[in-house]
Amino acid sequence: MGTRYEDQPAEHWAGPESLDPTPVWKQYVLIALLLVVGLVIIVAVGLTALAPEIVTPPSMVFGDRLVLAATDIPAPGAPPRRFSAPVVDDAHAFYLIQPEKGTVFAFSARWRPRATEPECRVVGATPIGFTAMDCAVFAPGDPPTFDRRGAPLNRAAVRGLDQYLVSMSGDRVIVNLSRLIESSERTSAPVPTGIPQPQATP
């Protein structure tokens, strides 16, 4: 015959607390804490997304996003507008330009021909677009020039201007200063031999 429960020594008996190691009230507290944490995260994400709509331009919001009024955008075909201190620091200074209606660019006010070469100062020039000044690697009389879309115009401009992401939201324009898009260097490699080339029609 097996050993009966009541035949076991008292020290081997399981107490009532072993039936439920976690009291019910502690379970409720844990669930409540999880709900509160989840609510805080949802509110934080919501405020981050709504921040550009809440603040008064010009303002910097979470994620290094500069919020400007739509009226800060130059008119189509107008000269570019420079934004620097106190709106942004000199390292993030940029030009806002609208070469044609509905197309807006934010070009960095700094440019370097190549990663290993010193920076140049970008100046908004009318009517061509932009000129890179104070470039140590170029002759002062032949500075790199760029069109109103930041594309190179002359031989000295080995690549286009760098730009920040721009988005429109109602009466606001948002410039994401954490996302600098660097233009690729132009290549002038010769055309491979053996490939038929278009011939002029007599």
FENCORSUL-V216380 format. One record per backbone hydrogen bond with DSSP energy under -0.5 kcal/mol. CO is the residue of the C=O (numbers start at 1). NH is the residue of the N-H. If there is no record, write none. Layout:
co=CO nh=NH
co=CO nh=NH
//
This chain:
co=4 nh=7
co=5 nh=8
co=9 nh=12
co=10 nh=13
co=15 nh=18
co=16 nh=19
co=17 nh=20
co=21 nh=23
co=23 nh=26
co=23 nh=27
co=24 nh=28
co=25 nh=29
co=26 nh=30
co=27 nh=31
co=28 nh=32
co=29 nh=33
co=30 nh=34
co=31 nh=35
co=32 nh=36
co=33 nh=37
co=34 nh=38
co=35 nh=39
co=36 nh=40
co=37 nh=41
co=38 nh=42
co=39 nh=43
co=40 nh=44
co=41 nh=45
co=42 nh=46
co=43 nh=47
co=44 nh=48
co=45 nh=49
co=46 nh=50
co=47 nh=51
co=50 nh=53
co=50 nh=54
co=51 nh=54
co=51 nh=55
co=55 nh=57
co=59 nh=67
co=61 nh=64
co=61 nh=65
co=64 nh=66
co=64 nh=177
co=65 nh=61
co=65 nh=67
co=66 nh=68
co=66 nh=175
co=67 nh=58
co=67 nh=59
co=68 nh=173
co=69 nh=72
co=70 nh=73
co=75 nh=78
co=81 nh=96
co=83 nh=94
co=84 nh=87
co=84 nh=88
co=89 nh=92
co=90 nh=93
co=93 nh=109
co=94 nh=83
co=95 nh=107
co=96 nh=81
co=97 nh=105
co=98 nh=77
co=100 nh=103
co=102 nh=104
co=103 nh=100
co=105 nh=97
co=106 nh=164
co=107 nh=95
co=109 nh=122
co=111 nh=120
co=114 nh=117
co=120 nh=111
co=120 nh=122
co=121 nh=133
co=123 nh=125
co=123 nh=131
co=125 nh=129
co=129 nh=125
co=130 nh=146
co=131 nh=123
co=131 nh=133
co=133 nh=121
co=134 nh=136
co=135 nh=138
co=139 nh=142
co=144 nh=132
co=145 nh=153
co=145 nh=154
co=146 nh=130
co=147 nh=150
co=150 nh=161
co=151 nh=147
co=154 nh=157
co=156 nh=158
co=158 nh=186
co=162 nh=108
co=163 nh=181
co=164 nh=106
co=165 nh=176
co=167 nh=174
co=169 nh=172
co=171 nh=70
co=172 nh=169
co=173 nh=68
co=173 nh=175
co=174 nh=167
co=174 nh=176
co=175 nh=66
co=175 nh=177
co=176 nh=165
co=176 nh=179
co=178 nh=180
co=179 nh=165
co=179 nh=181
co=180 nh=182
co=181 nh=163
co=184 nh=160
co=192 nh=195
co=194 nh=196
//
